[in-house]
Amino acid sequence: MKRLLKWLLGIILLIPTTVLVALLLVAVLLFTNVGLNSSLWVAQKLVPELKVGSTEGSLLPAFTLHDLEYKNTELGILTELKRFDFSTSIDCLFEHSVCIDTIAVNGLKFSMPDLPASESSEPDDSSSLMPAIFIPIPVSLTHLELNDIDLNILGNKASWKHFSTGLYMQGRTLTLRPTKWQTIRLTLAPDEADNIPEPVDETPLAQRPDILLPKVALPVNLQVEQFNVDDFILQQDSPMKVNHLGFKGSLTGSKLDIRDLKLDMPQADLNLNTKLTMSGDYPLTLQAKGLVKMTEYSGQTITLDAKGSVANLNVSSELSGGVEAKIQTHLQPLKATLPFGLSIKNAKAQWPFKGQADYKVNIAHLDGSGSLEGYQFDLDSQVSGIDIPALDIELDAKGDLDQIELHKLNIATLGGNVTGQAMVNWQAPLNWKATLGLSDIQPGMQWPQAEGTLNGSLIHTGNLTPQGGWKVQFPSLAIDGKLRGYPLSLKGQLNASDLHGKGQYIVRTRGLKLSHAKNSVRIKGRLEQKWDMDIALHMPKLEATIPELKGQAMGDVQLRGAQKSPQILTDLSISDIDWKQGEAKLKSLLVKGQVSPFPSPSGDIRLSAQGGLYQEHQLKDLSLAFKGNEQDHQLDLDMMTDLFSTNLAVKGGMKNKPQQAKSQQMWQGQLTSAQITLMEPNTNQQTNPIWQINQPVDIGYQFASQRVDVQAHCWQHLPSKICLDKDLSVGSDGEATLSVQQFSFDELAVFFPEDTEINGELNVNAWLKWANDKAPQMKLDVDIPQGNVVQKLDTPLTIPWDEIQLSANLQQNKLDMSWLLALTNNGQIKGQATIPNVQAQQMSIDGDNTIENIHLGFLRPLLGEQNRLNANVNSKLDFNGPILNPKVLGNFDIENFQLEGPMFPVDIHQGEVKTRFNGYSATLNSVLETDDGDLQLQGDANWAQRSNWYANLRAFGDELKVEAPPMVALKVKPDLTIAITPTLAKITGNIDIPWGRILVEDLPESAVGLSKDEIILDEDLNPVEENNGLPMALESDITINIGDDVSLSAFGLKGYLVGSLKVSQKDKGPFILGEVRIEEGYYQSFGQDLIIQEGKILMNGPADQPYVAIKAIRNPDNTQDDVIAGIQVNGPADAPEVKVFSEPAMSQTNALSYLLRGQGIEDGTSGSTMTTALIGLSLAKSGQLVGELGEAFGVQDLQLGTAGSGDDSQVTVSGYIAPGLQVKYGVGIFNALGEFTVRYELLTDFYVEAVTGVDSAVDFLCQFSFN
């Protein structure tokens, strides 16, 4: 009993102990890392191909595996995984659900390039649906992540950076939480060629069954909250990229619902919503809108609305934003005959797609209906474009799988119609037929130079042959009409074929003739195994056929010989060619010879031309001869133009081995002789030296490498030489050594201006080297020994030099340069510069330039004999920085500056101009000494910002005497400031004129401007736009102060000018504001001296619109009765108002009498009074003409005038017959009494005068003047 109890007690204790141990083992297995590792150890034993690097955590609630690998060589599978994360929530079990928090895969590489070998099995054709899946408790996966994935499955490669989603399922519904799939790259495996032809179903279409669509239903209901794909690229020859794809949707049983689908691709955007039931006929609804984003088509939109079912589908679409159209389509795609209906209305398109259209197409309607067994359609369309005539097209057609027939074709164009019918039969062998008719076609409506009318017909048939060739026939070509007023005709027939498609062409014509006016081209003959065809060209009047081309063209071309080695015999003559009324001319051109194009090209061709003219250059004679074959040929050229004559001879041939490919062919030859002679201008004489090569020159060309080879040689006219010093091989790389020795500038005299002469010689040594992906190299040395330039003026201007040198060296993209100009018995200019990297996007430069003691006296011939110029120029400038805007440091000085002579308003006896450069700024200081004082210049400039530079200059000084003989002598005190920016030049300051003497005897030509109504035209008769010569706007604000000692004597006006003017300019022309007064003035007019009581010139506008206010009276001392008579002038200068006034007031006639004669009109004397007045007025206006007549007879200052008053009035003529000796003769107006006077100046203002007439007298006169 005790033992039984003991056993029972043991069993009782063993059971809970076992349970506890089991629970402990389960806990260790599920909740410790040891359990995780133990589980993996078992898995690795069961699957030896599986390896795990390291672990973290436990099976529950979370663990992480690192560096997993599975490699199965038998299956060809290789899997590598950097990290796998798993976590779950145990608490969900108490809520009767399964919750997985995270499944994360990072760094997965999976490769299965090929399927493993297996026994073939028949595919399961069962169309039975999968049973529905039902889960009684909720299951959720909160985070599912697949990152850095790389897959290779059967050659299809896919990779992506990030994929994340979440899943939830309860009952039959699976919900896909918001999903992101990013940076996907997909490369599809290349298609394997399947040479097994598809079996052809010979069953007639009408007897074939309709396509049956299977019912599709998933075992669960799927809900997609949001699915986004970003940055997807399908790698192929033309990669397909998707920027974004996103949608929402659901699949319940067989019902698919896709909502808010958005597709963003570089080419287009798409928005789509659709519902589809995947059973029965597949009923569906679909709405879509697309926007094209490709540059040339951007803005094009397409909307689409589909209804019905896949078996019976109706589609409406509309295009806008570029191409516009409304399209209605009805399809039954499940039927074998594919019944359809199509209607396109109001379609419009253009090219280019945007902007101004070059071509336009309008489709009023395109209607089609039928099936593959038989269909018909009709079209009404219009086509237009800049290079084509407008076309109005109407056509009706019908067809089936065997053929299509256009039984009505009507194209209305160019005022006429093209009508016809056409047929194409698709059945082997393919054949076609077309008949076209032309009626009243007027090509001049599109091409004005082809005015006329065309009519005619054309019949064309053709077919492919069973042997793989083709055959076409034009049994009738009959087109006639008028073109540019001359009859036009094309008549004949033509057949062509290549029956076996092996290039064995056959062309036959019994006659084909194209004629226009008297011009014609005739073709007759056949090209078969043997060629026998003639082409006759007879064009005695080219201008009738080709606008703007005059001349004649005659000749024959004969095609003869076997097809494999034919000959082309040519005998053409072209004469009296005149293109565009003399733009180019050719007296004659002859082409005669024969050519064999294959199997090996050969020929013997001679070409000669005479009497050519293009622009101003003449082709006097040209002779070109070619003879030989591909392996051995020769070219001879003789040519004479107005600039040069040349003759050369080249021989050579193709040199390649029989086994070499054509791309490895090489041409080798030799320039056996060559010479060039420059022609003497305006002559036919070859008086200039002859340049010729010193030896035959080997030349060659390698076709594969595209290299040119030239042997070293020289072109020489002793002692001058131009040489290629070493053999040259030029291609993608090469090296050249060149030299010029003792080249006289006389050789180039023909190219210099006639008034320019250059004496001296040139020596050059140059070396160049280049290669792919390597910096080019260069060395250049230019030396010009003693010489000069002569400009042929009245006094020749000669600039002599002792030496001119220039050198350049380019190595490793670094360019070093230096230069020297040493003038004879004068100074020199020298400098050097370095560009560190000529390939740099922003090149820089570092250098200096020096001018040493250059005397400018050699420029005196430019100024004339009576003018003098002296100056010494010295400068030392350093520059460095960006090549387009370097810093400049140093000085530029002009010293001992002297400028004298009648050409200049101011004589400068001594002066200096000193300019200092300080990087991106400069200052200028100058003092110019004159007889009356100094003129000083001060300025500064800054160009640190190239787009915002500025320069300022101030000119000021003492009173300077400015003369412009013989009219003007002024003393001027200037103080002007000039400020210049890229957009504005502004002048401000004062000009004081305290003293001046202005004497105007006649107006200079510049005083009379062009009429405002006059329009100046250029050479092309287009109006010349006014231009101030400045690239920026001009503003001015200058005050001119006229002092009290400025006298004026002009055309009888004498007096002093006083006033102030303000000259300003902005946007438009100068604007002057101010007043100038005439003081102490008098005016000699109407034969009298008028005293100016008030004289004002008022300015308030443009310079040519002054306002005058002048009041002038007759000298009261010469006026009777104490009467004051005068004139008033008021108003604009171009239309003043003139009034005669008197004090006291009286009639205008009497006032005019007092003004002209100094006395009133008495009864009975008005006739003689006005006679005297009018004679005085006439003589006053004729003074200049009388003076010119006197000078013609040797009498100086010959004048006509009046003297005396009343009945004693005289007409007088006077002049100087010798210096100081004046004679005068007067005749009474109202009597015949004459009076002769001789006056001689003994001393200044002291005269002796003898008068003889009714009375005689001798008087001594002394003249005084008071200022």
URKA-V622544 format. One record per pair of residues at least 24 apart in sequence whose ideal C-beta (glycine too) atoms are under 7 Angstrom apart, sorted by the first residue. I is the first residue (numbers start at 1). GAP is how many residues later the second one is. If there is no record, write none. Layout:
I | GAP
I | GAP
This chain:
29 | 30
30 | 28
30 | 29
30 | 30
31 | 27
31 | 29
32 | 26
33 | 24
33 | 25
35 | 24
36 | 27
60 | 28
60 | 30
61 | 26
61 | 27
61 | 28
61 | 29
62 | 24
62 | 25
74 | 42
75 | 41
76 | 36
76 | 37
76 | 38
76 | 40
77 | 35
78 | 33
79 | 31
80 | 29
81 | 24
81 | 26
81 | 27
82 | 24
82 | 25
83 | 24
96 | 41
97 | 40
97 | 41
98 | 39
98 | 41
99 | 41
100 | 40
100 | 41
100 | 42
101 | 41
101 | 42
102 | 40
102 | 41
103 | 38
103 | 41
104 | 39
104 | 41
105 | 40
105 | 41
106 | 41
106 | 42
107 | 41
108 | 41
108 | 42
109 | 41
110 | 41
111 | 41
112 | 40
112 | 41
112 | 42
113 | 39
113 | 41
113 | 42
114 | 40
115 | 39
127 | 87
129 | 86
129 | 88
130 | 89
131 | 88
132 | 40
132 | 87
133 | 39
133 | 86
133 | 87
134 | 37
134 | 38
135 | 34
135 | 35
135 | 36
138 | 32
139 | 30
140 | 27
140 | 28
141 | 25
141 | 26
142 | 24
154 | 35
155 | 34
156 | 32
156 | 33
157 | 30
158 | 28
159 | 26
160 | 24
172 | 48
172 | 49
173 | 47
173 | 48
173 | 50
174 | 46
174 | 47
174 | 48
175 | 48
175 | 50
176 | 46
176 | 47
176 | 48
176 | 49
176 | 51
177 | 48
178 | 47
178 | 48
179 | 47
179 | 48
179 | 49
180 | 48
181 | 47
181 | 48
182 | 48
182 | 49
183 | 48
184 | 45
184 | 47
184 | 48
185 | 48
185 | 50
186 | 48
186 | 49
187 | 48
205 | 131
205 | 132
205 | 167
205 | 168
206 | 131
206 | 167
208 | 128
210 | 124
210 | 125
210 | 126
211 | 123
213 | 69
213 | 97
215 | 39
215 | 63
215 | 64
216 | 38
216 | 62
217 | 36
217 | 37
218 | 33
221 | 30
221 | 31
222 | 28
222 | 29
223 | 27
224 | 24
224 | 25
224 | 26
241 | 24
241 | 25
254 | 24
254 | 25
266 | 27
267 | 26
267 | 27
268 | 24
268 | 25
269 | 24
281 | 28
281 | 29
281 | 30
281 | 31
282 | 27
282 | 28
282 | 29
283 | 26
284 | 25
284 | 26
296 | 57
297 | 25
297 | 56
310 | 24
322 | 31
323 | 25
323 | 26
324 | 24
337 | 34
337 | 35
337 | 36
338 | 33
338 | 34
339 | 32
340 | 29
340 | 31
341 | 28
342 | 26
343 | 24
358 | 27
358 | 28
359 | 26
360 | 24
360 | 25
372 | 29
373 | 27
374 | 26
375 | 24
375 | 25
389 | 24
389 | 25
389 | 56
389 | 57
402 | 24
402 | 25
414 | 27
414 | 28
414 | 29
414 | 31
414 | 32
415 | 25
415 | 27
415 | 30
416 | 24
416 | 25
416 | 26
429 | 34
429 | 35
429 | 36
429 | 37
430 | 33
430 | 34
431 | 31
431 | 32
432 | 30
433 | 28
434 | 26
435 | 24
438 | 41
449 | 35
449 | 98
450 | 33
450 | 34
451 | 33
452 | 29
452 | 30
452 | 31
452 | 32
452 | 36
453 | 28
453 | 29
454 | 25
454 | 27
454 | 34
455 | 25
455 | 26
456 | 24
465 | 34
467 | 32
467 | 33
467 | 34
468 | 32
468 | 33
469 | 28
469 | 29
469 | 30
469 | 31
469 | 32
470 | 27
470 | 28
471 | 26
471 | 28
472 | 24
483 | 33
484 | 60
486 | 30
486 | 31
486 | 58
487 | 30
488 | 28
489 | 26
490 | 24
516 | 28
516 | 29
517 | 24
517 | 27
517 | 28
519 | 25
519 | 26
527 | 32
528 | 35
529 | 33
529 | 34
530 | 31
530 | 32
530 | 33
531 | 28
531 | 29
531 | 30
531 | 32
531 | 35
532 | 28
533 | 26
534 | 24
537 | 35
548 | 31
548 | 32
549 | 30
550 | 26
550 | 28
551 | 24
551 | 25
551 | 26
551 | 27
552 | 24
564 | 35
565 | 31
565 | 34
566 | 30
567 | 27
567 | 29
568 | 26
568 | 27
569 | 25
584 | 29
584 | 30
585 | 26
585 | 27
585 | 28
586 | 25
586 | 26
587 | 24
600 | 29
600 | 30
601 | 28
601 | 29
602 | 26
602 | 27
602 | 28
617 | 24
617 | 25
617 | 26
618 | 24
630 | 24
642 | 37
643 | 35
643 | 36
643 | 107
644 | 32
644 | 33
644 | 34
644 | 35
645 | 32
645 | 34
645 | 41
646 | 29
646 | 30
647 | 28
648 | 25
648 | 26
649 | 24
663 | 40
663 | 41
664 | 40
665 | 38
666 | 34
666 | 36
666 | 37
667 | 33
667 | 34
668 | 32
669 | 30
669 | 31
670 | 26
670 | 27
670 | 28
670 | 29
671 | 25
671 | 26
671 | 28
672 | 24
678 | 69
678 | 72
681 | 69
689 | 28
689 | 58
690 | 27
691 | 24
691 | 25
691 | 26
692 | 24
705 | 26
706 | 25
707 | 24
720 | 24
720 | 27
732 | 40
733 | 37
733 | 38
733 | 39
734 | 36
735 | 34
736 | 32
737 | 30
738 | 28
739 | 25
739 | 26
740 | 24
755 | 36
755 | 37
756 | 35
757 | 33
757 | 35
758 | 31
759 | 28
759 | 29
760 | 24
760 | 25
760 | 26
760 | 27
761 | 24
775 | 37
775 | 38
776 | 34
777 | 33
777 | 34
778 | 30
778 | 32
779 | 30
780 | 27
780 | 28
781 | 26
782 | 24
793 | 68
795 | 66
795 | 70
796 | 65
797 | 64
797 | 65
799 | 59
800 | 24
810 | 28
813 | 24
813 | 25
813 | 26
823 | 31
826 | 28
826 | 29
827 | 24
827 | 25
827 | 26
827 | 27
827 | 28
828 | 24
835 | 48
842 | 40
843 | 40
844 | 37
844 | 38
844 | 39
845 | 34
845 | 35
845 | 38
845 | 41
846 | 34
847 | 32
848 | 29
848 | 30
849 | 28
850 | 25
850 | 26
851 | 24
863 | 38
863 | 40
864 | 39
866 | 35
866 | 36
867 | 33
867 | 34
867 | 36
868 | 30
868 | 32
868 | 33
869 | 29
869 | 30
870 | 26
870 | 28
871 | 25
871 | 26
871 | 27
872 | 24
877 | 40
885 | 61
887 | 32
887 | 33
888 | 29
888 | 31
889 | 28
889 | 29
889 | 30
890 | 27
891 | 24
891 | 25
897 | 31
902 | 63
905 | 57
905 | 58
905 | 59
906 | 24
906 | 54
906 | 56
907 | 24
920 | 24
930 | 30
931 | 30
932 | 26
932 | 27
932 | 28
932 | 29
932 | 39
933 | 24
933 | 25
933 | 26
933 | 27
934 | 24
935 | 25
947 | 35
948 | 34
949 | 33
950 | 29
950 | 30
950 | 31
951 | 29
952 | 25
952 | 27
953 | 25
959 | 35
966 | 33
967 | 31
967 | 32
967 | 33
968 | 30
969 | 27
969 | 28
970 | 26
971 | 24
971 | 25
982 | 50
983 | 49
983 | 50
984 | 48
984 | 49
984 | 51
985 | 45
985 | 47
985 | 49
986 | 49
987 | 49
987 | 51
988 | 49
988 | 50
989 | 49
990 | 49
990 | 51
991 | 47
991 | 49
992 | 49
993 | 47
993 | 48
993 | 49
993 | 50
993 | 53
994 | 49
994 | 51
995 | 48
995 | 50
995 | 51
996 | 50
997 | 50
998 | 49
998 | 50
998 | 51
998 | 52
999 | 50
1000 | 50
1000 | 51
1034 | 31
1035 | 30
1035 | 31
1036 | 27
1036 | 28
1036 | 29
1036 | 34
1037 | 27
1038 | 25
1042 | 34
1052 | 31
1052 | 32
1052 | 33
1053 | 28
1053 | 30
1054 | 27
1054 | 28
1055 | 24
1055 | 25
1055 | 26
1055 | 27
1055 | 37
1055 | 40
1056 | 24
1061 | 38
1069 | 33
1070 | 32
1070 | 33
1071 | 30
1071 | 31
1072 | 27
1072 | 31
1073 | 26
1073 | 27
1074 | 25
1083 | 29
1085 | 95
1086 | 70
1086 | 90
1086 | 91
1086 | 94
1087 | 89
1087 | 90
1087 | 92
1087 | 93
1087 | 114
1087 | 115
1088 | 26
1088 | 68
1089 | 26
1090 | 24
1090 | 36
1091 | 24
1105 | 27
1106 | 27
1107 | 24
1107 | 25
1108 | 25
1108 | 28
1114 | 40
1114 | 41
1114 | 44
1118 | 40
1119 | 35
1119 | 39
1120 | 38
1120 | 39
1121 | 39
1123 | 31
1125 | 26
1125 | 29
1125 | 30
1126 | 29
1127 | 28
1157 | 48
1158 | 47
1159 | 46
1159 | 47
1168 | 39
1168 | 62
1171 | 58
1172 | 30
1172 | 37
1172 | 57
1175 | 27
1175 | 36
1175 | 54
1176 | 26
1190 | 25
